[in-house]
Amino acid sequence: MVHTERVTVTLPSNLLDGIDRFEQNRSRFIAQAVERELEHRRREELLRSVRAPHPGGDDLTSLGTSDWLPDLVEDAAELVDLEGGTPVRWVCGDGWKEGAS
């Protein structure tokens, strides 16, 4: 269950009229709009970061995957028991189901 908090937001009447035309639950509508805007801003921030990376990141980008991938694969073999667990598969419209495909 998502923790919610009550807030007071002042909006122009014409915006409220527009919301009411499409949605009975104003809170849900506003929450969805805010989520979309936050996602948009996160993407914009990521794009800015890619266009102008942090100066300290240049050292990391000069490393190729061949420099660290062998260690990662070696470490993963020690951390993951490939024989354990339960096989699962994704069924579109139904979600995760037990058993191999």
Summary of the structure (lengths in Angstrom):
residues: 101
radius of gyration: 23.5
end to end distance: 31.9
largest distance: 61.2
contacts: 145
relative contact order: 0.05
helix: 57%
strand: 8%
